[in-house]
Amino acid sequence: MKLVAGIDVGGTNTDAVLVRDTQIVGWAKVPTTTAVYSGIVAALKRIRGAASARRVHIGTTAFTNALVERRGLAPTAAIRAGKPVSESLPPMTDWPDDLRAAVSNQSYFISGGREYDGRPIGTLNRQEIAEIARRIGAAETAQAAVTSVFGTSYPDDEVRIAEWLVAENPRLQVSLSHRIGRFGILERENATLLNAMLRPLAARTLAAYQAAVPANLFISQNDGTVARGSRAIEAPIFTVASGPTNSLRGAALLSSSQEACVLDVGGTTTDAGVVHVGYPQPAGLDLAVGGVRTNFRMPDLCSVGIGGGSLVDLETGKVGPQSVGFRLTEEAMVFGGATLTLTDVAVAAGRIRLGDHSRVAHLGAETIARVDQHLRVRFQRLLENFERAGRNLPIILVGGGAPLIEPLLRDLGREVLCPERADVANAYGAAMAQVGGEADLTFSSTAISRPEALARAEREAHRRAVEAGAAPDTVTTVELEDAAFSYLASDAIRVRARAVGDIEDQAQ
């Protein structure tokens, strides 16, 4: 019997589960600690048999926090292949000033790159690239991000540039855009730069995690899959929305739902998203990460500052966005503190039994009604972001704070599902995650037919899933689509595929 441990590190709690053949056989919830790995150790110690797990899957916020707080980021050289056609907008043109100042990245333009149909824009020049490698080394920069025009479809230039850079400067670690982002050179370049800036932090963080867990380490990804720890070090940018993604995936599995809206109520925020065919629905537009526009795989999410630890204004009924976070058991009134939180209101209303009810007995019906009305309006607006024409999706309610708002959602006339062990859906989603691969390619329809283009994208997605550690006979396609471009020649066609599969034992 295979045992897998799943861990999700949230802002308030660190949740852990032990899963045997899809069934949860143990679970724990402990306060998140400043030294995150110690919270992981504490959670695993509370689960009997966790030391026997063959794999540990962890969802982490470490890299998200680093981007938001502008800390632990490595200076990086941006190298763009495609001059002279790509020089009008330099790298990092629209980045926030404080982020640019935090890293002082360098920028270089070189020959190379392709047109959408594969024709070369220019010829790679090894001498030019070697000179850039020397200049990067002289600046004591150890990270580089290489982006080539239409590199997602024609990655050979990026691969060759990386080889020549490392040959001249062996210390250099190179992130390649075709392995990070999708179509759209500026957004793809941004994602690749952020990835490179996070790599040294990823190496340190994952080394600490590996020291804390008893088995093979996998890290949760933004699309509901996981990656081996070694691969996550190379591509930490793929983890920045893994927490909410774990919750969406876990909610779908626990409730056996393929199409639903998921609300994950934590201690600080409520995260909302949609599951489509059992997986998080991806965002259709470019997204900002740390104030930077990117286009790599990310779930379509919306968050509000409402959670179990959210502060409540006694006079207006307003909830959040400030929260006591992981200090809930110290500062909430029902635990002897002096701060009125949403948890206190729920206890006063009789929705949950927690702490000392007598400490909130003074909260009258009018106060509770004001808070409830505020929450109904907030959640109605939140759900409107995910409504579909002609029908409302059922709501899967998960997270430790789910019981606090369940009656209010039913008051709105919504179908609400509260699966068993919903309080650790995030950790369960991490434990049950598969590995995946994605391809986003552009072709000329005069050179390749639509069915052939789709088939090529699907084959490439499957190949990348196997490369990531999936057992070949378990790989299935979960997304396959094509689109035309209004701003390229009329024969340009874009195809995208995503595939997932079970982790192969020998890949562990």
C-alpha positions in Angstrom: 0.0 0.0 0.0 1.4 3.4 -1.0 1.5 6.1 1.7 1.8 9.7 0.6 1.8 12.7 2.9 0.4 16.0 1.8 1.3 19.3 3.5 0.0 22.8 2.8 1.6 25.8 4.5 -0.9 28.6 5.0 -0.6 32.0 6.5 -2.4 30.8 9.7 -2.1 27.0 9.8 0.0 24.2 8.4 -2.2 21.3 7.4 -1.0 17.7 6.8 -2.7 14.5 5.8 -1.5 10.9 5.3 -3.2 9.2 2.3 -3.3 5.5 1.5 -4.7 4.6 -1.9 -6.8 7.9 -2.1 -8.1 7.5 1.5 -7.1 9.9 4.3 -5.8 7.8 7.2 -4.4 10.6 9.3 -4.4 14.3 9.5 -3.2 17.3 11.6 -3.5 21.0 11.7 -0.9 23.1 13.6 -0.1 26.9 13.6 2.2 28.0 10.9 5.6 28.9 12.4 8.0 31.7 11.4 10.5 29.0 10.5 8.2 27.1 8.2 10.0 23.8 8.2 9.5 23.4 11.9 5.8 23.7 11.4 6.1 20.9 8.8 8.0 18.7 11.2 5.4 19.4 14.0 2.5 18.5 11.6 4.0 15.2 10.5 4.9 14.2 14.1 1.2 14.4 15.0 0.2 11.8 12.3 0.8 8.2 13.2 2.6 6.4 10.4 3.7 9.5 8.6 7.4 8.5 8.8 6.5 5.6 6.5 5.3 7.8 3.7 7.1 7.1 0.4 6.6 10.7 -0.8 5.8 14.0 0.8 4.0 16.7 -1.3 4.4 20.2 0.0 2.5 23.4 -1.0 4.5 26.5 0.0 4.1 30.2 0.0 7.8 30.9 0.4 8.3 32.2 -3.2 5.1 34.2 -3.4 6.1 36.0 -0.2 9.6 36.7 -1.5 8.2 38.4 -4.6 5.6 40.4 -2.7 8.1 41.4 0.0 11.0 42.0 -2.4 13.4 39.9 -0.4 15.8 37.0 -1.2 15.8 37.8 -4.9 18.9 37.2 -7.0 20.2 39.8 -9.5 19.6 38.4 -13.0 20.7 39.1 -16.6 17.9 39.4 -19.1 19.0 38.1 -22.6 16.6 38.6 -25.4 17.3 37.0 -28.9 15.6 38.7 -31.8 17.3 42.0 -32.5 16.7 44.4 -34.2 12.9 43.7 -34.2 12.6 43.1 -30.4 14.4 46.2 -29.2 11.6 48.7 -29.1 10.5 47.7 -25.6 13.4 46.7 -23.3 13.1 44.0 -20.6 11.4 45.1 -17.4 9.9 48.2 -19.0 6.7 48.1 -16.9 8.1 46.6 -13.7 7.4 48.4 -10.3 10.2 50.7 -9.4 10.8 49.0 -6.0 11.3 45.6 -7.7 13.7 47.0 -10.3 15.7 48.6 -7.5 15.7 45.5 -5.4 17.6 43.4 -8.0 19.3 45.8 -10.5 19.0 43.4 -13.4 21.1 43.8 -16.5 19.6 43.6 -20.1 21.2 42.4 -23.3 19.9 42.1 -26.9 21.4 39.5 -29.2 20.8 38.2 -32.7 18.6 35.1 -33.2 14.9 34.3 -32.7 12.4 33.1 -35.3 9.3 34.3 -37.1 6.0 32.5 -36.3 6.6 30.2 -39.3 10.2 29.3 -38.3 12.2 31.7 -40.5 15.2 33.0 -38.6 15.2 36.7 -37.7 19.0 36.6 -37.3 21.8 34.2 -36.9 23.2 33.4 -33.4 26.7 34.7 -32.9 28.7 32.7 -30.4 31.3 35.4 -30.0 28.5 37.9 -29.1 27.1 35.5 -26.5 30.5 34.7 -25.0 31.2 38.4 -24.5 27.9 38.7 -22.6 28.7 35.7 -20.5 32.0 37.4 -19.5 30.3 40.7 -18.7 27.7 38.8 -16.5 30.5 37.1 -14.7 32.4 40.3 -14.1 29.2 41.7 -12.5 29.2 38.6 -10.2 25.7 37.8 -11.4 24.9 34.0 -11.3 21.5 34.0 -12.9 20.4 34.6 -16.5 17.0 34.5 -18.2 17.0 33.8 -22.0 14.0 34.7 -24.1 13.8 34.2 -27.9 11.2 35.5 -30.3 8.7 32.7 -30.8 10.8 30.6 -28.5 7.9 28.4 -27.4 7.6 26.9 -30.8 11.2 27.0 -31.8 13.3 26.5 -28.6 16.6 25.5 -30.3 17.9 29.1 -30.2 17.3 29.3 -26.4 18.9 26.0 -25.8 22.0 26.8 -27.9 22.4 30.2 -26.2 22.3 28.6 -22.8 25.0 26.1 -23.8 27.3 28.8 -25.0 26.7 31.0 -22.0 27.6 28.1 -19.6 30.6 27.1 -21.7 32.0 30.5 -21.1 30.7 31.0 -17.6 30.2 27.6 -15.8 28.8 29.4 -12.7 25.9 30.7 -14.6 22.4 29.2 -14.0 20.1 29.8 -17.0 16.3 29.9 -17.1 14.8 29.4 -20.6 11.5 31.1 -21.5 10.1 28.2 -23.5 10.1 26.1 -20.3 8.4 28.8 -18.3 5.9 30.9 -20.2 3.4 30.9 -23.0 2.9 32.9 -26.1 3.7 36.7 -25.7 7.3 37.6 -25.5 7.2 40.4 -22.9 5.0 38.4 -20.4 7.0 35.2 -21.0 10.2 37.1 -20.5 8.9 38.6 -17.2 8.0 35.1 -15.9 11.4 33.8 -16.9 13.2 36.7 -15.1 11.1 36.2 -11.9 11.9 32.5 -12.1 15.6 33.1 -12.3 15.5 35.6 -9.5 13.9 33.0 -7.2 16.2 30.1 -8.0 18.8 30.6 -5.2 16.1 31.0 -2.7 14.4 27.8 -4.0 17.6 25.8 -3.5 17.9 27.0 0.1 14.2 26.5 0.9 13.9 23.1 -0.6 17.1 21.9 1.2 15.5 22.9 4.5 12.2 21.1 3.5 14.1 18.0 2.5 15.8 17.9 5.9 12.4 18.1 7.5 10.7 15.3 5.7 11.3 11.5 5.8 10.7 10.7 2.1 11.0 11.8 -1.5 10.0 15.5 -1.8 7.6 16.9 -4.3 6.4 20.5 -4.5 2.9 21.6 -5.4 2.5 23.6 -8.7 0.0 26.3 -9.8 -1.9 23.9 -12.1 -2.8 21.2 -9.6 0.2 19.0 -10.3 3.5 18.5 -8.4 7.1 18.5 -9.4 10.1 16.6 -7.9 12.1 18.8 -5.6 15.0 19.0 -8.0 12.7 20.3 -10.8 11.0 22.8 -8.5 14.4 24.3 -7.7 14.8 25.0 -11.5 11.3 26.4 -11.9 10.1 27.9 -8.5 7.8 30.4 -10.3 5.4 27.5 -10.9 4.6 27.3 -7.2 3.4 30.8 -6.5 -0.3 30.0 -6.4 0.0 26.4 -5.3 -1.9 26.9 -2.0 -5.3 27.9 -3.4 -4.7 25.4 -6.2 -4.3 22.6 -3.7 -7.6 23.5 -2.1 -9.5 23.6 -5.5 -8.1 20.2 -6.5 -8.7 18.7 -3.0 -12.2 20.0 -2.9 -13.0 18.5 -6.3 -11.7 15.1 -5.2 -13.3 15.0 -1.8 -16.7 15.9 -3.2 -16.3 13.9 -6.5 -17.2 17.1 -8.4 -16.0 17.9 -11.9 -17.6 21.3 -12.3 -18.0 23.6 -9.3 -17.0 26.9 -7.6 -14.8 26.4 -4.6 -14.5 28.6 -1.6 -11.5 27.9 0.7 -12.0 29.7 4.0 -8.8 30.1 5.9 -7.7 32.1 8.9 -6.9 35.3 6.9 -8.5 35.1 3.5 -11.2 33.3 1.5 -9.9 32.1 -1.9 -12.4 31.4 -4.7 -11.9 29.6 -8.0 -13.6 27.2 -10.4 -12.8 23.5 -11.0 -13.4 22.4 -14.6 -13.2 18.6 -15.4 -11.9 18.3 -11.8 -8.9 20.7 -12.2 -8.5 24.4 -11.4 -9.8 26.5 -14.3 -6.8 28.4 -15.7 -6.7 32.2 -16.0 -7.4 33.3 -19.6 -5.6 36.6 -19.4 -2.1 37.7 -18.4 -1.8 37.9 -14.6 0.3 40.1 -12.4 2.7 38.4 -10.0 4.4 40.7 -7.6 3.2 43.6 -9.7 4.7 42.1 -12.9 2.6 41.0 -15.9 3.2 37.3 -16.7 1.6 34.5 -18.7 2.7 31.2 -17.3 0.1 28.6 -16.1 -1.9 30.1 -13.2 -5.4 29.3 -11.9 -8.2 31.8 -12.2 -8.5 32.9 -8.6 -10.1 35.7 -6.6 -9.4 36.4 -2.9 -11.1 38.5 -0.2 -9.8 39.3 3.3 -12.3 37.2 5.2 -11.2 34.3 7.4 -11.6 32.9 10.8 -9.1 35.4 12.3 -10.5 38.4 10.5 -11.1 41.5 12.7 -14.8 42.6 13.1 -16.0 46.1 13.6 -18.6 46.0 16.3 -20.5 49.1 15.1 -20.6 48.5 11.4 -20.3 44.8 11.1 -17.4 45.1 8.7 -15.2 42.0 8.5 -11.4 42.1 7.6 -9.2 42.5 5.8 -7.0 42.7 8.9 -6.6 39.4 10.7 -4.9 38.0 13.8 -3.7 35.2 11.5 -1.9 32.3 13.3 -2.4 34.2 16.6 -6.1 33.3 16.6 -5.8 31.0 19.7 -4.1 33.8 21.6 -6.0 36.9 20.6 -9.6 35.9 19.8 -12.1 36.6 22.6 -13.3 33.0 23.0 -9.7 32.0 23.7 -9.2 34.7 26.4 -7.9 37.5 24.1 -9.3 41.0 23.6 -9.8 41.0 19.8 -13.2 40.5 18.2 -12.8 38.1 15.2 -15.2 36.3 12.9 -14.6 33.1 14.9 -16.0 34.9 17.9 -19.1 36.0 16.0 -19.7 32.4 14.7 -19.4 31.1 18.3 -21.9 33.7 19.5 -24.3 32.8 16.7 -24.1 29.1 17.7 -22.5 28.0 14.3 -19.5 26.4 15.9 -18.5 25.3 19.4 -15.1 26.5 20.2 -13.4 28.1 23.2 -15.4 29.8 25.9 -18.9 30.8 24.7 -19.5 33.0 27.8 -16.8 35.4 26.7 -19.0 36.4 23.6 -22.4 36.1 25.2 -22.7 39.9 25.1 -22.8 39.9 21.3 -26.5 40.4 20.6 -28.7 39.4 17.6 -28.4 42.9 16.1 -24.6 42.7 16.0 -24.6 39.2 14.5 -27.1 40.4 11.9 -24.9 43.3 10.8 -22.0 41.0 10.4 -24.1 38.5 8.5 -25.4 41.2 6.1 -21.9 42.4 5.4 -20.7 38.9 4.6 -23.7 38.1 2.4 -22.9 41.2 0.2 -19.2 40.4 0.1 -19.7 36.7 -0.9 -22.4 37.5 -3.4 -20.0 39.9 -5.2 -17.2 37.3 -5.0 -19.4 34.6 -6.5 -20.4 36.9 -9.4 -16.9 36.6 -10.7 -17.4 33.0 -11.5 -21.1 32.8 -12.5 -21.8 31.1 -15.8 -24.6 32.2 -18.2 -27.9 30.6 -17.3 -26.9 28.8 -14.2 -25.0 29.0 -10.9 -22.4 26.4 -10.2 -22.6 24.4 -6.9 -20.3 25.7 -4.2 -17.8 23.4 -2.5 -16.9 24.8 0.8 -13.6 23.8 2.3 -11.0 25.1 4.8 -10.9 25.4 8.6 -13.2 28.4 8.5 -15.9 26.8 6.3 -18.5 26.3 9.1 -18.3 30.1 9.8 -20.0 31.0 6.5 -21.9 27.9 5.4 -25.3 29.2 6.7 -24.8 32.5 4.9 -24.2 30.9 1.5 -27.3 28.8 1.9 -29.2 32.0 2.7 -28.2 33.2 -0.8 -30.0 30.2 -2.2 -26.9 28.4 -3.3 -26.2 24.7 -3.4 -23.4 24.1 -0.9 -21.3 20.9 -0.6 -19.3 20.4 2.5 -17.3 17.2 2.0 -15.8 15.1 4.9 -12.4 16.4 5.9 -13.0 19.6 4.1 -10.8 21.3 6.7 -7.7 19.7 5.2 -8.7 19.8 1.6 -5.6 21.8 0.7 -3.3 19.1 2.1 -5.3 16.4 0.5 -5.1 18.1 -2.9 -1.3 18.3 -2.5 -1.1 14.6 -1.6 -3.3 13.4 -4.5 -1.6 15.6 -7.1 -0.1 14.0 -10.3 2.7 15.3 -12.5 2.0 17.2 -15.7 3.3 18.7 -18.9 2.2 21.6 -21.1 2.9 22.7 -24.6 2.0 26.1 -26.2 3.0 26.2 -29.8 2.6 28.5 -32.9 2.7 27.4 -36.5 1.9 28.5 -40.0 -1.3 26.8 -41.2 0.2 26.6 -44.7 2.9 24.3 -43.4 0.8 22.2 -41.1 -2.9 21.3 -40.8 -5.0 22.1 -37.7 -5.3 18.4 -36.7 -1.6 17.9 -37.2 -0.8 21.0 -35.1 -3.1 19.8 -32.3 -1.6 16.4 -32.4 1.9 17.8 -32.2 1.0 19.9 -29.2 -0.6 16.9 -27.5 2.4 14.7 -28.1 4.7 17.4 -26.7 2.6 17.8 -23.6 2.6 14.0 -23.0 6.4 13.9 -23.6 6.9 16.7 -21.0 4.6 14.9 -18.5 6.7 11.7 -18.8 9.9 13.8 -18.5 8.5 15.3 -15.3 8.1 11.8 -13.9 4.7 10.5 -15.1 4.3 6.8 -15.8 3.7 6.7 -19.6 0.7 4.4 -19.5 -1.2 6.8 -17.1 -0.8 10.1 -19.0 -4.0 11.7 -20.2 -4.8 14.9 -22.0 -6.8 17.4 -19.8 -6.7 20.4 -22.2 -6.4 20.7 -26.0 -7.3 23.9 -27.9 -6.3 26.1 -30.8 -6.7 29.8 -31.6 -6.1 32.2 -34.4 -4.2 35.6 -34.0 -5.7 38.9 -35.1 -2.3 40.6 -35.0 -0.2 38.1 -37.0 -0.4 36.9 -40.6 -3.7 35.2 -41.3 -2.1 31.7 -41.5 -0.8 31.8 -38.0 -2.3 29.2 -35.6 -1.6 28.7 -31.9 -2.2 25.3 -30.2 -2.0 24.5 -26.6 -2.2 21.1 -24.7 -1.8 20.0 -21.1 -1.4 16.4 -19.9 -1.2 14.7 -16.5 -0.2 11.3 -15.2 0.5 9.3 -12.1 4.0 9.6 -10.6 6.1 6.6 -11.7 7.6 4.7 -8.8 11.1 4.6 -10.3 11.0 8.4 -10.8 10.8 8.8 -7.0 
